[in-house]
Amino acid sequence: MLEDASYLLTAFGDVESASVPEAIEALGNQIIASGRDFDEFLTIKDPHGAMEWLNQETEIAKNVAEFMRVHGHRCVGEVSTRPK
């Protein structure tokens, strides 16, 4: 079933939501490559604190802002295949 969903998301051209996993992975890789203490980030409990941490480095902040511009309106369960 996940294979079918993946096919549907990518087979019909520019499906914006299909790029979410790649964009998140790219941000994660950038954070790791920056040498910042990622364990510190994982201890942050509130979204504002997380954004402050991310915005401390210019390149990361720029890419987070772009991610939010493109995908910030999405919700966690938007593409959930599990029944409610």
Jmol script that loads the backbone (N, CA, C; Angstrom):
load data "model"
ATOM      1  N   MET A   1       0.829  -1.193   0.000  1.00  0.00           N
ATOM      2  CA  MET A   1       0.000   0.000   0.000  1.00  0.00           C
ATOM      3  C   MET A   1       0.876   1.262   0.000  1.00  0.00           C
ATOM      4  N   LEU A   2       1.946   1.278   0.814  1.00  0.00           N
ATOM      5  CA  LEU A   2       2.826   2.447   0.834  1.00  0.00           C
ATOM      6  C   LEU A   2       3.502   2.648  -0.509  1.00  0.00           C
ATOM      7  N   GLU A   3       3.828   1.554  -1.185  1.00  0.00           N
ATOM      8  CA  GLU A   3       4.418   1.653  -2.513  1.00  0.00           C
ATOM      9  C   GLU A   3       3.454   2.342  -3.467  1.00  0.00           C
ATOM     10  N   ASP A   4       2.180   1.974  -3.390  1.00  0.00           N
ATOM     11  CA  ASP A   4       1.161   2.591  -4.242  1.00  0.00           C
ATOM     12  C   ASP A   4       1.021   4.078  -3.941  1.00  0.00           C
ATOM     13  N   ALA A   5       1.007   4.418  -2.656  1.00  0.00           N
ATOM     14  CA  ALA A   5       0.898   5.825  -2.263  1.00  0.00           C
ATOM     15  C   ALA A   5       2.102   6.610  -2.760  1.00  0.00           C
ATOM     16  N   SER A   6       3.284   6.024  -2.630  1.00  0.00           N
ATOM     17  CA  SER A   6       4.496   6.675  -3.107  1.00  0.00           C
ATOM     18  C   SER A   6       4.419   6.910  -4.604  1.00  0.00           C
ATOM     19  N   TYR A   7       3.944   5.914  -5.332  1.00  0.00           N
ATOM     20  CA  TYR A   7       3.810   6.044  -6.780  1.00  0.00           C
ATOM     21  C   TYR A   7       2.854   7.183  -7.127  1.00  0.00           C
ATOM     22  N   LEU A   8       1.724   7.231  -6.458  1.00  0.00           N
ATOM     23  CA  LEU A   8       0.743   8.278  -6.745  1.00  0.00           C
ATOM     24  C   LEU A   8       1.291   9.671  -6.461  1.00  0.00           C
ATOM     25  N   LEU A   9       2.093   9.799  -5.410  1.00  0.00           N
ATOM     26  CA  LEU A   9       2.656  11.103  -5.066  1.00  0.00           C
ATOM     27  C   LEU A   9       3.704  11.576  -6.061  1.00  0.00           C
ATOM     28  N   THR A  10       4.363  10.636  -6.722  1.00  0.00           N
ATOM     29  CA  THR A  10       5.464  11.036  -7.601  1.00  0.00           C
ATOM     30  C   THR A  10       5.171  10.883  -9.084  1.00  0.00           C
ATOM     31  N   ALA A  11       4.160  10.134  -9.449  1.00  0.00           N
ATOM     32  CA  ALA A  11       3.919   9.825 -10.856  1.00  0.00           C
ATOM     33  C   ALA A  11       3.297  10.968 -11.645  1.00  0.00           C
ATOM     34  N   PHE A  12       2.707  11.916 -10.984  1.00  0.00           N
ATOM     35  CA  PHE A  12       1.956  12.937 -11.708  1.00  0.00           C
ATOM     36  C   PHE A  12       2.601  14.309 -11.625  1.00  0.00           C
ATOM     37  N   GLY A  13       3.905  14.341 -11.773  1.00  0.00           N
ATOM     38  CA  GLY A  13       4.584  15.630 -11.870  1.00  0.00           C
ATOM     39  C   GLY A  13       4.947  16.221 -10.530  1.00  0.00           C
ATOM     40  N   ASP A  14       4.788  17.519 -10.425  1.00  0.00           N
ATOM     41  CA  ASP A  14       5.249  18.268  -9.260  1.00  0.00           C
ATOM     42  C   ASP A  14       4.252  18.203  -8.114  1.00  0.00           C
ATOM     43  N   VAL A  15       4.318  17.154  -7.337  1.00  0.00           N
ATOM     44  CA  VAL A  15       3.497  17.033  -6.137  1.00  0.00           C
ATOM     45  C   VAL A  15       4.345  17.557  -4.989  1.00  0.00           C
ATOM     46  N   GLU A  16       4.016  18.748  -4.529  1.00  0.00           N
ATOM     47  CA  GLU A  16       4.838  19.435  -3.535  1.00  0.00           C
ATOM     48  C   GLU A  16       5.056  18.614  -2.275  1.00  0.00           C
ATOM     49  N   SER A  17       4.007  17.959  -1.799  1.00  0.00           N
ATOM     50  CA  SER A  17       4.135  17.227  -0.541  1.00  0.00           C
ATOM     51  C   SER A  17       5.073  16.036  -0.664  1.00  0.00           C
ATOM     52  N   ALA A  18       5.339  15.571  -1.877  1.00  0.00           N
ATOM     53  CA  ALA A  18       6.249  14.445  -2.058  1.00  0.00           C
ATOM     54  C   ALA A  18       7.675  14.828  -1.715  1.00  0.00           C
ATOM     55  N   SER A  19       7.988  16.105  -1.700  1.00  0.00           N
ATOM     56  CA  SER A  19       9.356  16.534  -1.410  1.00  0.00           C
ATOM     57  C   SER A  19       9.609  16.777   0.077  1.00  0.00           C
ATOM     58  N   VAL A  20       8.587  16.631   0.915  1.00  0.00           N
ATOM     59  CA  VAL A  20       8.752  16.870   2.348  1.00  0.00           C
ATOM     60  C   VAL A  20       9.826  15.970   2.969  1.00  0.00           C
ATOM     61  N   PRO A  21       9.789  14.645   2.759  1.00  0.00           N
ATOM     62  CA  PRO A  21      10.823  13.806   3.392  1.00  0.00           C
ATOM     63  C   PRO A  21      12.247  14.182   2.972  1.00  0.00           C
ATOM     64  N   GLU A  22      12.434  14.472   1.691  1.00  0.00           N
ATOM     65  CA  GLU A  22      13.769  14.848   1.219  1.00  0.00           C
ATOM     66  C   GLU A  22      14.205  16.172   1.828  1.00  0.00           C
ATOM     67  N   ALA A  23      13.282  17.111   1.948  1.00  0.00           N
ATOM     68  CA  ALA A  23      13.611  18.424   2.515  1.00  0.00           C
ATOM     69  C   ALA A  23      13.974  18.300   3.995  1.00  0.00           C
ATOM     70  N   ILE A  24      13.245  17.469   4.727  1.00  0.00           N
ATOM     71  CA  ILE A  24      13.556  17.260   6.144  1.00  0.00           C
ATOM     72  C   ILE A  24      14.912  16.575   6.287  1.00  0.00           C
ATOM     73  N   GLU A  25      15.173  15.584   5.440  1.00  0.00           N
ATOM     74  CA  GLU A  25      16.464  14.901   5.496  1.00  0.00           C
ATOM     75  C   GLU A  25      17.608  15.873   5.189  1.00  0.00           C
ATOM     76  N   ALA A  26      17.415  16.740   4.203  1.00  0.00           N
ATOM     77  CA  ALA A  26      18.451  17.712   3.853  1.00  0.00           C
ATOM     78  C   ALA A  26      18.729  18.663   5.017  1.00  0.00           C
ATOM     79  N   LEU A  27      17.665  19.121   5.693  1.00  0.00           N
ATOM     80  CA  LEU A  27      17.858  19.986   6.863  1.00  0.00           C
ATOM     81  C   LEU A  27      18.606  19.256   7.974  1.00  0.00           C
ATOM     82  N   GLY A  28      18.219  18.023   8.219  1.00  0.00           N
ATOM     83  CA  GLY A  28      18.893  17.227   9.249  1.00  0.00           C
ATOM     84  C   GLY A  28      20.364  17.038   8.937  1.00  0.00           C
ATOM     85  N   ASN A  29      20.663  16.719   7.690  1.00  0.00           N
ATOM     86  CA  ASN A  29      22.057  16.547   7.277  1.00  0.00           C
ATOM     87  C   ASN A  29      22.842  17.844   7.425  1.00  0.00           C
ATOM     88  N   GLN A  30      22.197  18.968   7.103  1.00  0.00           N
ATOM     89  CA  GLN A  30      22.868  20.263   7.233  1.00  0.00           C
ATOM     90  C   GLN A  30      23.168  20.570   8.697  1.00  0.00           C
ATOM     91  N   ILE A  31      22.221  20.267   9.579  1.00  0.00           N
ATOM     92  CA  ILE A  31      22.423  20.506  11.014  1.00  0.00           C
ATOM     93  C   ILE A  31      23.572  19.644  11.531  1.00  0.00           C
ATOM     94  N   ILE A  32      23.582  18.370  11.145  1.00  0.00           N
ATOM     95  CA  ILE A  32      24.644  17.470  11.591  1.00  0.00           C
ATOM     96  C   ILE A  32      26.001  17.949  11.069  1.00  0.00           C
ATOM     97  N   ALA A  33      26.051  18.338   9.800  1.00  0.00           N
ATOM     98  CA  ALA A  33      27.307  18.794   9.190  1.00  0.00           C
ATOM     99  C   ALA A  33      27.806  20.097   9.807  1.00  0.00           C
ATOM    100  N   SER A  34      26.903  20.867  10.402  1.00  0.00           N
ATOM    101  CA  SER A  34      27.294  22.159  10.978  1.00  0.00           C
ATOM    102  C   SER A  34      28.156  21.995  12.233  1.00  0.00           C
ATOM    103  N   GLY A  35      28.108  20.810  12.834  1.00  0.00           N
ATOM    104  CA  GLY A  35      28.892  20.577  14.039  1.00  0.00           C
ATOM    105  C   GLY A  35      28.211  21.049  15.316  1.00  0.00           C
ATOM    106  N   ARG A  36      27.001  21.568  15.187  1.00  0.00           N
ATOM    107  CA  ARG A  36      26.280  22.011  16.389  1.00  0.00           C
ATOM    108  C   ARG A  36      25.876  20.807  17.225  1.00  0.00           C
ATOM    109  N   ASP A  37      25.599  21.034  18.495  1.00  0.00           N
ATOM    110  CA  ASP A  37      25.234  19.974  19.426  1.00  0.00           C
ATOM    111  C   ASP A  37      23.768  19.587  19.206  1.00  0.00           C
ATOM    112  N   PHE A  38      23.562  18.560  18.381  1.00  0.00           N
ATOM    113  CA  PHE A  38      22.205  18.137  18.048  1.00  0.00           C
ATOM    114  C   PHE A  38      21.478  17.574  19.267  1.00  0.00           C
ATOM    115  N   ASP A  39      22.223  16.976  20.185  1.00  0.00           N
ATOM    116  CA  ASP A  39      21.596  16.457  21.414  1.00  0.00           C
ATOM    117  C   ASP A  39      20.938  17.591  22.197  1.00  0.00           C
ATOM    118  N   GLU A  40      21.559  18.763  22.155  1.00  0.00           N
ATOM    119  CA  GLU A  40      20.964  19.939  22.807  1.00  0.00           C
ATOM    120  C   GLU A  40      19.613  20.268  22.162  1.00  0.00           C
ATOM    121  N   PHE A  41      19.571  20.211  20.835  1.00  0.00           N
ATOM    122  CA  PHE A  41      18.320  20.485  20.118  1.00  0.00           C
ATOM    123  C   PHE A  41      17.227  19.506  20.538  1.00  0.00           C
ATOM    124  N   LEU A  42      17.595  18.238  20.693  1.00  0.00           N
ATOM    125  CA  LEU A  42      16.610  17.214  21.039  1.00  0.00           C
ATOM    126  C   LEU A  42      16.013  17.402  22.423  1.00  0.00           C
ATOM    127  N   THR A  43      16.665  18.176  23.287  1.00  0.00           N
ATOM    128  CA  THR A  43      16.135  18.410  24.635  1.00  0.00           C
ATOM    129  C   THR A  43      15.159  19.581  24.684  1.00  0.00           C
ATOM    130  N   ILE A  44      15.064  20.342  23.617  1.00  0.00           N
ATOM    131  CA  ILE A  44      14.176  21.511  23.591  1.00  0.00           C
ATOM    132  C   ILE A  44      12.735  21.036  23.524  1.00  0.00           C
ATOM    133  N   LYS A  45      11.898  21.559  24.412  1.00  0.00           N
ATOM    134  CA  LYS A  45      10.523  21.073  24.536  1.00  0.00           C
ATOM    135  C   LYS A  45       9.474  21.941  23.834  1.00  0.00           C
ATOM    136  N   ASP A  46       9.816  23.175  23.513  1.00  0.00           N
ATOM    137  CA  ASP A  46       8.789  24.029  22.909  1.00  0.00           C
ATOM    138  C   ASP A  46       9.208  24.468  21.503  1.00  0.00           C
ATOM    139  N   PRO A  47       8.249  24.678  20.608  1.00  0.00           N
ATOM    140  CA  PRO A  47       8.551  25.045  19.218  1.00  0.00           C
ATOM    141  C   PRO A  47       9.324  26.354  19.094  1.00  0.00           C
ATOM    142  N   HIS A  48       9.035  27.320  19.949  1.00  0.00           N
ATOM    143  CA  HIS A  48       9.741  28.609  19.871  1.00  0.00           C
ATOM    144  C   HIS A  48      11.222  28.438  20.202  1.00  0.00           C
ATOM    145  N   GLY A  49      11.516  27.640  21.198  1.00  0.00           N
ATOM    146  CA  GLY A  49      12.899  27.360  21.550  1.00  0.00           C
ATOM    147  C   GLY A  49      13.625  26.623  20.433  1.00  0.00           C
ATOM    148  N   ALA A  50      12.924  25.689  19.786  1.00  0.00           N
ATOM    149  CA  ALA A  50      13.518  24.951  18.665  1.00  0.00           C
ATOM    150  C   ALA A  50      13.841  25.899  17.515  1.00  0.00           C
ATOM    151  N   MET A  51      12.918  26.803  17.214  1.00  0.00           N
ATOM    152  CA  MET A  51      13.164  27.757  16.128  1.00  0.00           C
ATOM    153  C   MET A  51      14.310  28.698  16.480  1.00  0.00           C
ATOM    154  N   GLU A  52      14.406  29.112  17.724  1.00  0.00           N
ATOM    155  CA  GLU A  52      15.527  29.957  18.144  1.00  0.00           C
ATOM    156  C   GLU A  52      16.851  29.221  17.931  1.00  0.00           C
ATOM    157  N   TRP A  53      16.893  27.953  18.305  1.00  0.00           N
ATOM    158  CA  TRP A  53      18.107  27.157  18.149  1.00  0.00           C
ATOM    159  C   TRP A  53      18.469  27.053  16.667  1.00  0.00           C
ATOM    160  N   LEU A  54      17.478  26.769  15.827  1.00  0.00           N
ATOM    161  CA  LEU A  54      17.722  26.630  14.388  1.00  0.00           C
ATOM    162  C   LEU A  54      18.173  27.948  13.759  1.00  0.00           C
ATOM    163  N   ASN A  55      17.663  29.049  14.263  1.00  0.00           N
ATOM    164  CA  ASN A  55      17.964  30.354  13.668  1.00  0.00           C
ATOM    165  C   ASN A  55      19.302  30.943  14.118  1.00  0.00           C
ATOM    166  N   GLN A  56      20.038  30.236  14.954  1.00  0.00           N
ATOM    167  CA  GLN A  56      21.331  30.745  15.413  1.00  0.00           C
ATOM    168  C   GLN A  56      22.401  30.658  14.329  1.00  0.00           C
ATOM    169  N   GLU A  57      22.184  29.863  13.307  1.00  0.00           N
ATOM    170  CA  GLU A  57      23.155  29.743  12.217  1.00  0.00           C
ATOM    171  C   GLU A  57      22.483  30.175  10.912  1.00  0.00           C
ATOM    172  N   THR A  58      23.082  31.132  10.229  1.00  0.00           N
ATOM    173  CA  THR A  58      22.466  31.791   9.079  1.00  0.00           C
ATOM    174  C   THR A  58      22.016  30.832   7.981  1.00  0.00           C
ATOM    175  N   GLU A  59      22.876  29.914   7.560  1.00  0.00           N
ATOM    176  CA  GLU A  59      22.521  29.006   6.456  1.00  0.00           C
ATOM    177  C   GLU A  59      21.377  28.089   6.851  1.00  0.00           C
ATOM    178  N   ILE A  60      21.428  27.553   8.063  1.00  0.00           N
ATOM    179  CA  ILE A  60      20.338  26.691   8.539  1.00  0.00           C
ATOM    180  C   ILE A  60      19.051  27.503   8.619  1.00  0.00           C
ATOM    181  N   ALA A  61      19.129  28.706   9.169  1.00  0.00           N
ATOM    182  CA  ALA A  61      17.949  29.563   9.300  1.00  0.00           C
ATOM    183  C   ALA A  61      17.328  29.842   7.939  1.00  0.00           C
ATOM    184  N   LYS A  62      18.160  30.086   6.946  1.00  0.00           N
ATOM    185  CA  LYS A  62      17.661  30.357   5.592  1.00  0.00           C
ATOM    186  C   LYS A  62      16.909  29.144   5.038  1.00  0.00           C
ATOM    187  N   ASN A  63      17.470  27.953   5.232  1.00  0.00           N
ATOM    188  CA  ASN A  63      16.834  26.748   4.711  1.00  0.00           C
ATOM    189  C   ASN A  63      15.581  26.361   5.498  1.00  0.00           C
ATOM    190  N   VAL A  64      15.582  26.614   6.795  1.00  0.00           N
ATOM    191  CA  VAL A  64      14.373  26.368   7.598  1.00  0.00           C
ATOM    192  C   VAL A  64      13.258  27.311   7.145  1.00  0.00           C
ATOM    193  N   ALA A  65      13.598  28.572   6.908  1.00  0.00           N
ATOM    194  CA  ALA A  65      12.603  29.549   6.442  1.00  0.00           C
ATOM    195  C   ALA A  65      12.019  29.130   5.102  1.00  0.00           C
ATOM    196  N   GLU A  66      12.864  28.635   4.207  1.00  0.00           N
ATOM    197  CA  GLU A  66      12.378  28.176   2.897  1.00  0.00           C
ATOM    198  C   GLU A  66      11.483  26.951   3.054  1.00  0.00           C
ATOM    199  N   PHE A  67      11.888  26.017   3.923  1.00  0.00           N
ATOM    200  CA  PHE A  67      11.056  24.840   4.179  1.00  0.00           C
ATOM    201  C   PHE A  67       9.688  25.263   4.708  1.00  0.00           C
ATOM    202  N   MET A  68       9.676  26.186   5.655  1.00  0.00           N
ATOM    203  CA  MET A  68       8.407  26.644   6.231  1.00  0.00           C
ATOM    204  C   MET A  68       7.561  27.395   5.198  1.00  0.00           C
ATOM    205  N   ARG A  69       8.203  28.141   4.315  1.00  0.00           N
ATOM    206  CA  ARG A  69       7.465  28.860   3.275  1.00  0.00           C
ATOM    207  C   ARG A  69       6.747  27.867   2.352  1.00  0.00           C
ATOM    208  N   VAL A  70       7.444  26.792   2.004  1.00  0.00           N
ATOM    209  CA  VAL A  70       6.884  25.821   1.065  1.00  0.00           C
ATOM    210  C   VAL A  70       5.956  24.821   1.748  1.00  0.00           C
ATOM    211  N   HIS A  71       6.339  24.345   2.929  1.00  0.00           N
ATOM    212  CA  HIS A  71       5.616  23.227   3.555  1.00  0.00           C
ATOM    213  C   HIS A  71       5.006  23.550   4.909  1.00  0.00           C
ATOM    214  N   GLY A  72       5.164  24.755   5.401  1.00  0.00           N
ATOM    215  CA  GLY A  72       4.733  25.100   6.749  1.00  0.00           C
ATOM    216  C   GLY A  72       3.241  24.985   6.996  1.00  0.00           C
ATOM    217  N   HIS A  73       2.458  24.983   5.946  1.00  0.00           N
ATOM    218  CA  HIS A  73       0.998  24.901   6.103  1.00  0.00           C
ATOM    219  C   HIS A  73       0.510  23.455   6.258  1.00  0.00           C
ATOM    220  N   ARG A  74       1.396  22.505   6.110  1.00  0.00           N
ATOM    221  CA  ARG A  74       0.994  21.097   6.171  1.00  0.00           C
ATOM    222  C   ARG A  74       0.833  20.645   7.622  1.00  0.00           C
ATOM    223  N   CYS A  75       0.125  19.532   7.806  1.00  0.00           N
ATOM    224  CA  CYS A  75      -0.050  18.992   9.156  1.00  0.00           C
ATOM    225  C   CYS A  75       0.511  17.565   9.211  1.00  0.00           C
ATOM    226  N   VAL A  76       0.729  17.087  10.409  1.00  0.00           N
ATOM    227  CA  VAL A  76       1.375  15.789  10.610  1.00  0.00           C
ATOM    228  C   VAL A  76       0.604  14.647   9.951  1.00  0.00           C
ATOM    229  N   GLY A  77      -0.698  14.616  10.092  1.00  0.00           N
ATOM    230  CA  GLY A  77      -1.489  13.500   9.562  1.00  0.00           C
ATOM    231  C   GLY A  77      -2.016  13.720   8.158  1.00  0.00           C
ATOM    232  N   GLU A  78      -1.489  14.676   7.455  1.00  0.00           N
ATOM    233  CA  GLU A  78      -2.015  15.035   6.142  1.00  0.00           C
ATOM    234  C   GLU A  78      -2.049  13.868   5.162  1.00  0.00           C
ATOM    235  N   VAL A  79      -1.045  13.030   5.171  1.00  0.00           N
ATOM    236  CA  VAL A  79      -0.979  11.932   4.218  1.00  0.00           C
ATOM    237  C   VAL A  79      -1.074  10.591   4.936  1.00  0.00           C
ATOM    238  N   SER A  80      -1.649  10.595   6.101  1.00  0.00           N
ATOM    239  CA  SER A  80      -1.744   9.363   6.871  1.00  0.00           C
ATOM    240  C   SER A  80      -2.601   8.334   6.130  1.00  0.00           C
ATOM    241  N   THR A  81      -2.114   7.113   6.075  1.00  0.00           N
ATOM    242  CA  THR A  81      -2.858   6.036   5.428  1.00  0.00           C
ATOM    243  C   THR A  81      -3.551   5.145   6.455  1.00  0.00           C
ATOM    244  N   ARG A  82      -3.380   5.483   7.733  1.00  0.00           N
ATOM    245  CA  ARG A  82      -4.021   4.694   8.776  1.00  0.00           C
ATOM    246  C   ARG A  82      -5.469   5.110   8.948  1.00  0.00           C
ATOM    247  N   PRO A  83      -6.348   4.164   9.192  1.00  0.00           N
ATOM    248  CA  PRO A  83      -7.759   4.524   9.445  1.00  0.00           C
ATOM    249  C   PRO A  83      -7.889   5.267  10.758  1.00  0.00           C
ATOM    250  N   LYS A  84      -8.870   6.128  10.828  1.00  0.00           N
ATOM    251  CA  LYS A  84      -9.108   6.906  12.055  1.00  0.00           C
ATOM    252  C   LYS A  84      -9.929   6.124  13.041  1.00  0.00           C
TER     253      LYS A  84
END
end "model"
wireframe off; spacefill off
backbone 0.3
color backbone group
